[in-house]
Amino acid sequence: MTDPRIARLSLNQKTVNRCTVAEAVDGCAEFGIPAIGLWREPVHDIGVRKAAGLVRDAGLRVSSLCRGGFFTVEEGPQRRAAIDDNRRAIDEAADLRTPCLVLVVGGLPSGSRDLAAARLRVSDALVELAPYAGERGVRLALEPMHPVYCADRGVLSTLGQALAIAEPFPPEQVGVLVDTFHVWWDPEVFPQIERAGSRIAGFQVCDWITPLPADVLLGRGMMGDGHIDFTSLRAAVDAAGYSGDIEVEIFNEEVWASDPREVLRTMVERYLGTVCGPPHQTPEGPRRPGG
Amino acid sequence: MTDPRIARLSLNQKTVNRCTVAEAVDGCAEFGIPAIGLWREPVHDIGVRKAAGLVRDAGLRVSSLCRGGFFTVEEGPQRRAAIDDNRRAIDEAADLRTPCLVLVVGGLPSGSRDLAAARLRVSDALVELAPYAGERGVRLALEPMHPVYCADRGVLSTLGQALAIAEPFPPEQVGVLVDTFHVWWDPEVFPQIERAGSRIAGFQVCDWITPLPADVLLGRGMMGDGHIDFTSLRAAVDAAGYSGDIEVEIFNEEVWASDPREVLRTMVERYLGTVCGPPHQTPEGPRRPGG
């Protein structure tokens, strides 16, 4: 019997990184997970049409497509190629009937130390892409990334900054993605979630674990294994009016090496125990993961 | 002949981590570096009085003492011990005649996910320590740390947050330390440096390098080896009214394994080429380190 509280749970495909789209879709079906967040590369492996069919036949929603972005380079052929690729990503999102294309904006261009210029180019890219997305019913979701990735992956470092960039655009064209891993440390996270309101295009969860593994890209933990208070962040996102899917997205070599069915079982259990935890809890007692 | 621009340069002892106080002091004298930032552990190795004598005899200033802090735990014996240790650190700073005790506030207490409570305890600790410091002519310098350290080392994550905590106290008792490594990514860093004004109690430089080494604690690079635009940050700190020492503080296994004289030689060269670089530079061209 499926716990009714998983009605908003979504499996981001990255959590079972070694699975094909078909395997991930089967896993969702088996565990009663009603939505999936897809990545472009495994979708391309079988073709967008086939992926869309698999998802539809299983009765799943596609909560998001990951990812567009990487458009912080100066004007020139490389930038044009990036913008074109983002248009294709928008088309794919439309074909997959997902309301949300996640954007990881990119780091500092090679050899540059001009962070302000790189950040301005994010706004410039949106000027080109937002109307195109809007016409296809796809919303671009700016994902602020943990500052540890500022140099090489995402110059968008806080939710406040993402909102400042999103706000000149219509909310149905440009929103923000709130990922607990990226924002949990931010002293302004709660007021900024409130400010975000209907701009919240997606909510992803995974934990901040210590010590960080050698490859900081793979330092994301299963909920309950780290330091993040999910209940408060989820309550804030809900209070801001977000009622969409909650994706579990975990980059972690150990998780990836595990049996995917075990990963899904744990994920559902931890989701119920941490993200769906009681709204008011003892301020300081350690929470039992999966309890 | 010593370049007159090194008049504000200070060697933070951590940069030559394997040197004793005497060796570090000798190195400063040899390269014409007029100030040194000391760490408590090597100072304890020879005693505070002896360390103070070595520095005085070499005609050096002590730009700062590292470090107090680590007071985010709940009330109880562990917290009392931390507060007592901070009082001793203040006494040592006074004995060393440094105007600045650097505070690394500490991470989440073990088992806790209550970041807000940990942050409040920083303010509580200052209520106890600030007057004690003020009476001894020592200023407590709150160091916002890169969010990568939020869980396990420093829950103070931005300059704005550090200022909000510092501002209720007299500026001569509580200031902030600006370290390029910790703040460079912050979209608010320039307005917050301006806001800081006379609260700036110290300025430290080192670079953000990629890829980060396996131990993120040792991921700090020599200026010019990474992504930080030092000229702009230094200009902002100067414009805010800071005219004190500029410490080079590098945690890096490779630097530590090098001949300390070579490290000092490179440090001086890079300081002149990056931190003292021309105030207006091509927005995007890569700067030649040490040029």
HADDOCK unambig.tbl for C-alpha pairs under 7 A between the chains (distance, minus, plus):
assign (segid A and resid 111 and name CA) (segid B and resid 286 and name CA) 4.93 0.50 0.50
assign (segid A and resid 112 and name CA) (segid B and resid 284 and name CA) 5.27 0.50 0.50
assign (segid A and resid 112 and name CA) (segid B and resid 285 and name CA) 6.24 0.50 0.50
assign (segid A and resid 112 and name CA) (segid B and resid 286 and name CA) 5.46 0.50 0.50
assign (segid A and resid 113 and name CA) (segid B and resid 227 and name CA) 5.36 0.50 0.50
assign (segid A and resid 113 and name CA) (segid B and resid 228 and name CA) 5.91 0.50 0.50
assign (segid A and resid 113 and name CA) (segid B and resid 229 and name CA) 5.49 0.50 0.50
assign (segid A and resid 113 and name CA) (segid B and resid 284 and name CA) 6.67 0.50 0.50
assign (segid A and resid 114 and name CA) (segid B and resid 283 and name CA) 6.29 0.50 0.50
assign (segid A and resid 114 and name CA) (segid B and resid 284 and name CA) 5.88 0.50 0.50
assign (segid A and resid 147 and name CA) (segid B and resid 147 and name CA) 6.67 0.50 0.50
assign (segid A and resid 147 and name CA) (segid B and resid 185 and name CA) 6.35 0.50 0.50
assign (segid A and resid 148 and name CA) (segid B and resid 148 and name CA) 6.01 0.50 0.50
assign (segid A and resid 150 and name CA) (segid B and resid 185 and name CA) 6.36 0.50 0.50
assign (segid A and resid 151 and name CA) (segid B and resid 227 and name CA) 6.66 0.50 0.50
assign (segid A and resid 161 and name CA) (segid B and resid 187 and name CA) 6.96 0.50 0.50
assign (segid A and resid 185 and name CA) (segid B and resid 147 and name CA) 6.34 0.50 0.50
assign (segid A and resid 185 and name CA) (segid B and resid 150 and name CA) 6.35 0.50 0.50
assign (segid A and resid 187 and name CA) (segid B and resid 161 and name CA) 6.95 0.50 0.50
assign (segid A and resid 214 and name CA) (segid B and resid 214 and name CA) 3.91 0.50 0.50
assign (segid A and resid 214 and name CA) (segid B and resid 215 and name CA) 6.63 0.50 0.50
assign (segid A and resid 215 and name CA) (segid B and resid 214 and name CA) 6.64 0.50 0.50
assign (segid A and resid 227 and name CA) (segid B and resid 113 and name CA) 5.36 0.50 0.50
assign (segid A and resid 227 and name CA) (segid B and resid 151 and name CA) 6.67 0.50 0.50
assign (segid A and resid 228 and name CA) (segid B and resid 113 and name CA) 5.92 0.50 0.50
assign (segid A and resid 229 and name CA) (segid B and resid 113 and name CA) 5.50 0.50 0.50
assign (segid A and resid 283 and name CA) (segid B and resid 114 and name CA) 6.25 0.50 0.50
assign (segid A and resid 284 and name CA) (segid B and resid 112 and name CA) 5.27 0.50 0.50
assign (segid A and resid 284 and name CA) (segid B and resid 113 and name CA) 6.66 0.50 0.50
assign (segid A and resid 284 and name CA) (segid B and resid 114 and name CA) 5.85 0.50 0.50
assign (segid A and resid 285 and name CA) (segid B and resid 112 and name CA) 6.22 0.50 0.50
assign (segid A and resid 286 and name CA) (segid B and resid 111 and name CA) 4.90 0.50 0.50
assign (segid A and resid 286 and name CA) (segid B and resid 112 and name CA) 5.46 0.50 0.50
